[in-house]
Amino acid sequence: MKNQKGFSLIELLIVVVIIGIIAAIAIPNLLASRRSANEGSAISTLRTLHGAEVTYQSTSGAGNFGTLSQMSTAGLVDPVVAVATSAANAKSGYVLTEDIDAASAGNPSLFTFESEPVTHTSASQFAATGSRSFVIAETGVVYANSTNAAPTVNATTRVVTGGSPLNN
C-alpha cells in the first residue's frame, strides 16, 4: 500500500467553508469601522475649518471669513481639504460644501460648511463611505443627521434644522 500524505478533498472543502464563515462575519465589521473612521475624519475636518475661519477672519480676512482656497493660500488648511469639494477629490470619503457670506450693511460675515459622504449607506451598504452628514457654522457646534443630506443652517436666523448637535 502507498504511503499517502496530504489532505483529502473533503478536508480542504471544510477549511474553505470555515474561512468563508469567518469572512462573512468579519467583512461587515471592517466596513463599519471604515465608515466610522471616515465620519471621525469629517467631524475633525469641520472643527479644523472652524478654527481656520476664526483665524482667517481676525488676520487676513479683515473681518470676513475666507473660502477654502483663500484659507489654503494663507496656510490655514491643508491643500487636500481645500480641494475636497467633489467626489473625485473627497477627503476620507466626504465632500465639503462651503457657503461664505461677506460682511455688508452692518451684518457680520457668515460661513457654513457641510460634509456629506460620497456614497451614503442608504445607497450602498458595501461601498458606503459614511452613514451620517454634518454641518458647522460660526457657533462651532457640529450638527449631524443620518440622511444623505447635511443639516441646513437658516441664512437669516442661523438656526440649524434637520440635525442634532454632537455631544463631544
C-alpha positions in Angstrom: 0.0 0.0 0.0 1.2 3.5 -0.8 2.1 6.0 1.9 -0.3 8.8 1.2 0.3 12.2 2.8 -1.8 15.4 2.5 -5.4 16.5 2.8 -8.4 14.9 1.3 -10.8 17.0 -0.8 -13.4 16.9 2.0 -10.9 18.3 4.5 -9.9 21.1 2.1 -13.6 22.0 1.5 -14.2 22.2 5.2 -11.3 24.6 5.6 -12.7 26.8 2.7 -16.1 26.8 4.3 -14.7 27.8 7.7 -12.7 30.7 6.1 -15.9 31.8 4.3 -17.8 31.9 7.5 -15.1 33.9 9.2 -15.0 36.4 6.3 -18.8 36.7 6.3 -18.6 37.7 10.0 -15.5 40.0 9.7 -16.2 42.0 6.5 -19.3 43.9 7.7 -17.4 44.9 10.9 -14.5 46.1 8.8 -16.7 48.1 6.6 -18.5 49.6 9.6 -15.1 50.5 11.1 -14.1 52.3 7.8 -17.3 54.3 7.8 -16.8 55.2 11.4 -13.2 56.4 10.7 -14.4 58.4 7.7 -17.1 60.1 9.9 -14.5 60.9 12.6 -12.3 62.4 9.9 -15.2 64.5 8.6 -16.0 65.8 12.1 -12.4 66.7 12.7 -12.1 68.5 9.4 -15.1 70.6 10.2 -13.7 71.6 13.5 -10.4 72.4 11.9 -12.2 74.6 9.3 -14.0 76.4 12.1 -10.7 77.2 13.8 -9.2 78.2 10.5 -12.1 80.5 9.7 -11.8 82.3 13.1 -8.0 82.8 12.5 -8.6 84.0 8.9 -11.3 86.4 10.0 -9.1 88.0 12.6 -5.9 88.2 10.4 -6.1 88.0 6.6 -9.9 88.4 6.2 -10.2 91.9 7.8 -13.5 90.8 9.4 -14.6 88.4 6.7 -14.4 84.7 6.6 -12.5 83.0 3.8 -13.2 80.4 1.2 -11.3 77.1 1.2 -8.9 78.3 -1.4 -8.2 81.6 0.5 -7.5 79.7 3.7 -5.3 77.3 1.8 -3.3 80.1 0.3 -3.0 81.7 3.8 -1.6 78.3 5.1 -4.5 77.7 7.4 -5.9 74.5 5.9 -4.2 71.6 4.1 -4.5 71.6 0.2 -6.2 68.2 0.4 -9.0 69.9 2.4 -9.2 72.9 0.1 -10.0 70.7 -3.0 -12.4 68.2 -1.2 -15.4 69.8 -2.9 -16.1 67.0 -5.4 -16.4 63.2 -5.2 -13.1 62.8 -7.2 -11.2 64.8 -4.5 -13.2 63.8 -1.4 -11.3 63.7 1.8 -11.8 60.3 3.6 -15.0 59.7 1.6 -16.6 63.0 2.4 -17.3 66.0 0.2 -17.2 69.6 1.6 -19.7 72.3 0.5 -18.9 75.9 1.6 -21.1 78.9 1.9 -19.3 82.1 2.7 -21.1 85.5 3.0 -19.1 88.7 3.4 -20.0 91.3 5.9 -22.2 94.0 4.4 -24.5 96.8 5.6 -23.8 96.2 9.3 -24.3 92.5 9.0 -21.4 90.2 10.1 -19.6 87.8 7.8 -21.1 84.3 7.9 -19.9 80.8 7.0 -21.3 77.3 6.7 -19.5 74.1 5.9 -21.4 70.9 5.0 -19.8 67.5 4.9 -21.6 64.7 3.1 -20.5 61.1 2.3 -19.7 60.4 -1.3 -21.7 57.2 -1.0 -24.3 57.0 1.8 -25.3 53.7 3.4 -28.8 54.2 2.1 -27.3 53.9 -1.5 -25.0 51.0 -0.8 -24.0 49.2 2.4 -20.9 47.7 0.8 -19.5 50.8 -0.9 -20.7 53.4 1.6 -18.2 55.9 2.8 -20.4 57.2 5.6 -23.8 56.9 7.2 -24.1 60.5 8.6 -23.9 64.0 7.2 -22.6 67.0 9.1 -22.7 70.8 9.2 -20.9 73.5 11.1 -21.3 77.3 11.2 -19.9 80.3 13.2 -21.0 78.9 16.6 -18.6 76.0 16.2 -21.2 73.3 17.0 -21.2 70.3 14.7 -24.6 69.0 13.8 -25.3 65.6 12.3 -28.1 63.5 10.9 -28.3 60.1 9.3 -29.6 61.1 5.9 -27.8 61.7 2.7 -28.2 65.5 3.0 -26.5 67.6 5.6 -28.5 69.6 8.2 -29.3 73.1 7.0 -28.5 76.4 8.5 -31.0 79.2 8.0 -29.3 82.1 6.3 -31.0 84.7 8.4 -31.6 83.2 11.9 -28.7 80.8 11.8 -30.9 78.1 13.3 -29.9 74.6 12.3 -32.7 72.2 11.1 -32.6 68.6 10.2 -29.9 67.5 12.6 -28.8 67.3 16.2 -25.7 68.6 17.8 -22.9 66.1 18.5 -22.2 65.6 22.2 -18.5 65.8 22.0 
